[in-house]
């Protein structure tokens, strides 16, 4: 009657869902109940004599049977069923999906500010891997500062491009300087880029560029090579 949702997903893994509404009889089970003497009693618990209501509407119709007749409730139920049948399906939940084979894309060593810019510019989502651990605060700070700089340039990359090639070169030079500071600390930058897809909602699936950056120590670079990465990806 009020269109209030009467079901919802359950948090418990043991339940397929929750019914929040109350099952009500149009013609009461007892002849002395609401509308108990006003209609067909041949199938009192049958589907045609049942209606799902919220608590407020359940009390409203049973406390006022003169205002909510059998005919009114039967018509209301049929009208609601027709409305529910014509409603468009609920859209699928919005999800971000990886590109096929994304996890198999190797990390490439980035040896210039231009390489970092080309990886990050125009991306809409990023994943950064800072140093796993380092006892030297200045080394960790240098790694964090580089990732922050790369993120900041990615966020304004479209505006920088609109300003022309000179603005792009300035951005790349700032990344060159940050890279050189990392190299001085024995750190190296690796990255990869892929197209992910947003699905669900009311629109068509939409692809968008996604990038990953990782800061590796010299030992991690050697381990990466030892685990099977091609020499083409290492400087």
N, C-alpha and C positions, 0 to 999 in steps of 0.2 A: 504493500500500500504506500509506503514512504520511500521505496527504492533504496533503503539502507542495505549495504552488503550483509548477507547473512551467513557467509562462509569465508574462510581465510586459510592460508597455508599454515600447517602446524610446524612448530619449532621442534617438536619431538620426532625422532626418526621412527617411532613406533606407531605414528598416526599418519594416514594419508592426507588428512585435512581436518578442519574443525567446522562444525555446524553451530553457528551462533544464534540462529533463530529458534523459535519454539513451534512445535507442531500443534496446530489448533484444529478443532472440529468445527465445521460449519454448522451442522446439526449436532448438538451435544450428544455425548455417549449416553448420558442419563436423560430421561424424558423431562426431568425437573431442571435440567441445565439450560444454558442459553440456546434458544431456538430448538430446544429438544423436542417440541411437539409440532414444529413448523415445516418439516420436510420429510423426505424419504429416509426411512430408517433400515432399509433392507441390507445395506452394506455400510454400516456406520463407521468402520475403520478403513474403508476403501479409499483409493486415491481421490475419487471425485468429491469425497466429503472432507478432505484434509487440505489445509492451507498453512504455509510456512510464514510466520510473522515475527517481527521483533517483539521484545517484551512489552513495549508501550502499546503497540497496536493490538497485541493479544488481549491485554487488559481492557483496552478501549472498546473492542467489539463485544467482549463477554460481559462487561458491566453495562452496556447499552444495547441489548439485543433488539430493542424497538427501533433504534436508529440504524443498526447494521443487520439487515434482514438476510435470509438465506439467499434470495434472488440477488441482492446486492453483492454479497461475498462471492457467489458463483460467477457473476459477471466480472467482478474485479479480478478474480483468479484467471479467467480466460483472457482478459485484456492484458494482464501481466505476462502470461505465457506467450502471447503473440508479440508483445514488446520485446521479450527476452530472445525470441527466435529471430527477430529482425535486427537485433543489435549487431554491429560489427564485432568481429572477434577481437579480444584484447591483444594488443601488439606483444610480440615476443620481448623479453627483457633485453636491454641494450648491453651488448658484450663487445669486447675488443679481442679479435682473433689474430693469432700469429700468422705470418705468411708460411705457406708450405715449405718445409725444409729450412726455416729460419735458423733453428739451432745448429744447423750444419754449416752455416756461413762462417768462414774463418775470420778471426780478428786480424785486421791489417795494421801494420805498424804505420804510424802517422809521423812523418819526418819534417813537416813544414806547416806553417800557419795556414797556407792555402789548402792543404789536405784536410786539416781540422775544419776549416770553414766549409769546404765542399761537403764534408760529412754531415755537419750540423745545420747548415743553412736550409731554411724551409721546412725543417722537421716540426712535428706537432707533439711528439712525445719522446722522452729520453730515459735512458737507464744508465746511471753512472756507477762505476765500481771504484771507490777510493782505495787507498792503501789498506790492506787487511790489518796490518799493525806495524808500528815503527816506534822505537824508543826515542827517536830524535824529533822533538816537536817541530823544528824548522823544516824537516823533510815532509812531515804530514801536512804542515801548513801550506807548503808549496804545492803539494798535490791537490789539496782542497781548493786553493785559490785558482789553480788552472781549471778545474772542473766548473767552478763558479763562473769564470770568465767565458768558457765555452758555452755554458747555458745562457748567459746574458746575451752573447752575440746571436745565439740561435733565436732567442725571443724577439730580437729587433732586426733579424736578418732581412725581412721584406722591406722594412723602412730604409735600411742601409742600401739595399740594391736600388731603391727608388732614387737615392741621392747620387748614384752614378758609380763608375768604376773606381774613382779615387777613394770614395768612402769604403768600398769593399777592400781595396788594398790596405787602407789604414787598419781595418779590422784584422786582416791577415797578418800585418806587421805586429800588432799587439799580441797575437797568438804565437808568432815566431819568438818574440821576446820571452813569453811565458814558457814556451817549449825549451828554450836554451837554459832557463833557470832550472827546469826539471832535469835536464841532462847533467847539469852541474851537481845535482843531488843524486845522480845515478838512477834516475827514473825515466820510464819510457811510456809513450801513449799509444794505445791500440784502440781500434774501433771497427764497427760494422754498421751497416744501414740496411733496412728492409722496409717493405710496404706492409703495414698491418691494415686490418679491415674492421670497421664498426658495423655491427649487424644489430637487428632488432629495431624497436621503435616503430615509427610510422613511415620512415623513408626507406629508400633503396640502400643496400650495403654501400658503404663509402670507404675507399682506400685512402690512407694517409701515410706519410713517411715517418719512420721511427728510427732512432739512432742509439747506439750504445758506445760508451767510452769507458776504458779501463786504464788505470795507472798501474804499471808493473815495475817491480824492481828488476835488477839485472838477473838475480837468481830465478825469479819467476819467468823471465824471458827464456832462460835456458831450459827451464822445466817445460814451458810451452812448446819449445822446439823439440824437446826429447819425447813429448807425448804424441808427436806425429804431425805437427804443423809443417807445411812445406817451407823450404828456405826462402821462397818468394815473398813470404809474409814477414820476414825478419830482416832487420838491417845488419 
